[in-house]
Amino acid sequence: MKTPQFDYCAPDSLEEVLELLAEHGDEAKILAGGQSLVPLLALRLAGPSYLIDVNRVRSLASIEDRGDVMAFGATVRERTAEQSASVRQKIPLLAEALPFIGHVAIRNRGTIGGSVAHADASAEIPAVTAALDGSVVVRSVRGERVIAAADFFQGHFSTAMDDDECLVEVQLPTSSAGTGWCFQEIARRHGDFALVAVATTIALDSAGAIKDSRIAMVGVADSPLRARAAEASLVGAMPTTETLAAAAQVATDDLEPASDVHGSSAFRKQLARVTVRRALTQATQRAGAPA
């Protein structure tokens, strides 16, 4: 399939990228890995007048360990992060989620920043970003903004970025000692979009009670959904089978996922409940709770 016609730009610096975005606004699209944009162009679901390729901007391709935060440049490849020993050690939730993204060929080109900016409602990296209360750094000729994940994802393919802004960095907090994690995904086949995916972390206190919990779901709403009522219900409780099952019930009680060719709304809701319970169970075991 042929794409619509566009002017192609490949600047060498971020400053040039921002100037092009300031000039062309919503007529321009950023090309990083292209794993989402190129199919949209081929299907004529996107038709920008200008395509700005940011792969020559070297400052966007690094992973920086800043102690309590790891910063991923916009063009860091998903496969690079997946193979990073630092990521596995410091952000195991992300490391566990990355292999669920498509296939190796996809992850060789797909980028951390591109996935977050694309904001697919079934995508893995947005789920992890939401669960960890990550932040997104965007920049324009007007200056820089740091946007919390809770404010960044606004709907399916919709974010808080303005047309003249470029995502330059995704910041994810590192895992603290004694924190368990789990990423679970249900799809028809490996590499397909998730019917339901759950990213969760659990931290226990010295007595074995839950002192912090995070639960984010994708595939059940038009953006990553934090189950904050369920998180609150877990704090102070002992991580028993009954407690985790009750939290999974709370997390999914108000869900109204859309029905589609892959399953009804009721099916997705039940799938979400089971997946949340399983994810919480594994996270608590990794945090040190008895099996």
HELIX and SHEET records of a PDB file:
HELIX    1   1 LEU A   14  HIS A   24  1                                  11    
HELIX    2   2 GLY A   25  GLU A   27  5                                   3    
HELIX    3   3 LEU A   37  ALA A   42  1                                   6    
HELIX    4   4 ARG A   58  LEU A   60  5                                   3    
HELIX    5   5 GLU A   78  GLU A   82  1                                   5    
HELIX    6   6 ALA A   85  LYS A   90  1                                   6    
HELIX    7   7 PRO A   92  ALA A   97  1                                   6    
HELIX    8   8 LEU A   98  PHE A  100  5                                   3    
HELIX    9   9 VAL A  104  ARG A  109  1                                   6    
HELIX   10  10 ILE A  112  HIS A  118  1                                   7    
HELIX   11  11 GLU A  124  ALA A  131  1                                   8    
HELIX   12  12 ALA A  149  PHE A  152  1                                   4    
HELIX   13  13 ARG A  228  LEU A  234  1                                   7    
HELIX   14  14 THR A  241  THR A  252  1                                  12    
HELIX   15  15 SER A  265  ALA A  287  1                                  23    
SHEET    1   A 3 ASP A   7  CYS A   9  0                                        
SHEET    2   A 3 TYR A  50  ASP A  53  1                                        
SHEET    3   A 3 ALA A  28  LEU A  31  1                                        
SHEET    1   B 5 ILE A  63  ASP A  65  0                                        
SHEET    2   B 5 VAL A  69  GLY A  73 -1                                        
SHEET    3   B 5 CYS A 166  PRO A 173 -1                                        
SHEET    4   B 5 SER A 135  SER A 140 -1                                        
SHEET    5   B 5 GLY A 143  ALA A 148 -1                                        
SHEET    1   C 2 PHE A 153  GLY A 155  0                                        
SHEET    2   C 2 SER A 158  THR A 159 -1                                        
SHEET    1   D 4 THR A 179  ILE A 186  0                                        
SHEET    2   D 4 VAL A 196  LEU A 204 -1                                        
SHEET    3   D 4 ILE A 210  VAL A 218 -1                                        
SHEET    4   D 4 LEU A 225  ARG A 226 -1                                        
END                                                                             
